[in-house]
Amino acid sequence: MASFDLTDRVAIVTGGSDGIGKGIAIAMAEAGASIVVVARQQQKIDAAVAEIEALGRRAIGVSVDVSDASRIQSIVDAAMGEFGKIDILVNNAGSSWGTTFKRGLLLDLEASDFDGAFNTNVRSQFLCGKAVVPMMQQQDGGGAIINMSSVGGQLNLVPAPTMGLYSAT
């Protein structure tokens, strides 16, 4: 994959222990990057880190709920402490429901559901980006931030009545 060479790069992948995020983390490791796997469940984090290390790449895991603003700096601190730089941030973490919000019909949702979905799917991308940019600005070559979104936000899809809040975020 010469056209996608990430040798000596460091990538943070939120939601990196499962699904699409894990696939991104593995692909970046295969391209030569060292990986910071960020997710909530330590067991899944450990499994993803082990899989990356089996590829011969360096990886660490950080257990953080990215909707918790007070914990975002711990991701940067772990990455800088282990690797000394941050080249790439992939804001992949997101969900259609979680511990702080549910999905459902509009009239069945509360303002707290909106806040929970917004904090997880939108605000976390802002917070993580804001936390890594100062590190990227200080290093030669800068860095890159990749913000993922869901196909659920496209207007041409078949309506899903219980997914309106998720689609909006």
C-alpha positions in Angstrom: 0.0 0.0 0.0 2.7 2.5 -1.0 0.0 5.1 -1.7 -1.2 4.9 1.9 2.1 4.8 3.7 1.7 5.8 7.4 5.1 4.6 8.5 6.2 6.5 11.7 2.8 8.2 12.0 0.7 8.1 15.2 -3.1 7.8 14.9 -5.8 8.2 17.6 -8.9 6.3 16.6 -12.0 7.0 18.8 -14.5 4.1 18.8 -11.4 2.0 17.7 -12.2 -1.2 19.6 -15.0 -2.5 17.5 -16.8 -2.3 14.1 -15.7 0.4 11.6 -13.3 2.0 14.1 -11.5 -1.2 14.7 -11.3 -1.7 10.9 -9.8 1.8 10.5 -7.3 1.2 13.3 -6.2 -2.2 11.8 -5.9 -0.6 8.3 -3.8 2.2 9.6 -1.6 -0.2 11.5 -1.1 -2.3 8.4 -0.1 0.9 6.6 2.6 1.5 9.3 1.0 3.7 11.9 1.2 3.3 15.7 -2.3 3.4 17.1 -4.1 4.8 20.1 -7.3 2.9 20.5 -9.9 4.9 22.3 -13.2 3.3 23.5 -15.2 2.7 26.7 -14.9 -1.1 27.2 -11.4 -2.1 28.4 -11.8 -5.8 27.3 -12.5 -4.7 23.7 -9.7 -2.2 23.8 -7.3 -4.8 25.0 -8.3 -7.2 22.2 -7.9 -4.5 19.5 -4.5 -3.5 20.9 -3.4 -7.2 20.8 -4.6 -7.5 17.2 -2.6 -4.4 16.2 0.5 -5.6 18.1 0.2 -8.9 16.3 0.8 -7.0 13.1 4.1 -5.8 14.4 2.9 -2.3 15.2 2.9 -0.4 18.5 -0.5 0.3 20.1 -2.0 1.5 23.3 -5.5 1.6 24.6 -7.3 4.4 26.4 -10.6 3.8 28.1 -12.5 7.0 27.8 -16.1 8.0 27.0 -15.6 10.8 24.5 -18.8 12.5 25.5 -17.1 13.3 28.9 -15.3 16.5 28.2 -13.3 16.2 31.4 -11.6 13.0 30.1 -10.5 14.1 26.6 -7.1 15.4 27.7 -6.2 12.0 29.0 -6.3 10.7 25.4 -3.8 13.4 24.3 -1.6 12.8 27.4 -1.5 9.0 26.8 -0.6 9.5 23.1 2.1 12.0 23.8 3.5 10.0 26.7 3.8 6.9 24.7 4.6 8.2 21.2 5.6 11.8 21.6 3.4 13.1 18.8 -0.1 12.9 17.2 -0.3 12.9 13.4 -3.9 11.7 12.9 -7.1 11.8 14.8 -10.0 9.7 13.5 -13.2 10.9 15.2 -15.2 7.7 14.7 -17.0 7.2 18.0 -20.8 7.5 17.7 -24.0 5.8 18.4 -27.7 5.8 17.8 -28.3 5.1 21.5 -26.2 4.9 24.7 -26.1 5.1 28.4 -27.2 8.7 28.4 -29.7 8.7 25.6 -32.2 6.5 23.7 -33.6 6.4 20.2 -37.2 6.5 19.6 -40.1 8.4 18.1 -39.8 12.2 18.5 -42.6 12.4 21.1 -41.0 9.7 23.2 -37.7 11.5 23.5 -36.6 14.0 26.1 -34.2 16.9 25.8 -31.7 14.8 27.8 -31.8 12.3 24.9 -30.9 15.1 22.5 -28.1 16.2 24.8 -26.7 12.7 25.1 -26.7 12.0 21.3 -25.3 15.5 20.5 -22.5 15.1 23.1 -21.5 11.6 21.8 -21.9 12.2 18.0 -21.0 15.9 17.5 -19.5 17.6 20.6 -16.9 14.8 21.1 -15.5 15.5 17.6 -15.1 19.1 18.5 -13.5 18.4 21.9 -11.1 15.8 20.5 -10.1 18.0 17.6 -9.5 21.0 19.9 -7.4 18.8 22.2 -5.0 17.4 19.5 -4.6 20.5 17.3 -2.1 22.3 19.6 0.2 19.1 19.5 -0.2 19.0 15.7 0.7 22.7 15.3 3.9 22.2 17.2 5.3 19.4 15.0 6.7 19.4 11.5 4.1 18.2 9.1 1.1 19.2 11.1 -1.5 16.6 11.2 -4.9 15.4 9.9 -8.3 15.1 11.5 -10.9 12.8 10.0 -14.5 13.2 11.2 -16.7 10.3 10.5 -20.5 10.6 10.0 -23.3 8.2 9.3 -25.1 7.4 6.1 -28.2 7.9 8.4 -27.8 11.6 7.9 -28.3 11.5 4.1 -31.7 12.8 2.9 -32.2 10.2 0.2 -32.6 7.3 2.5 -35.8 5.5 3.5 -37.2 7.2 6.6 -36.5 5.5 9.9 -39.0 7.0 12.4 -37.0 6.0 15.5 -33.7 7.2 14.1 -34.4 11.0 13.6 -32.3 12.1 16.5 -29.4 10.0 15.4 -29.7 11.1 11.8 -29.7 14.7 12.9 -26.5 14.3 14.9 
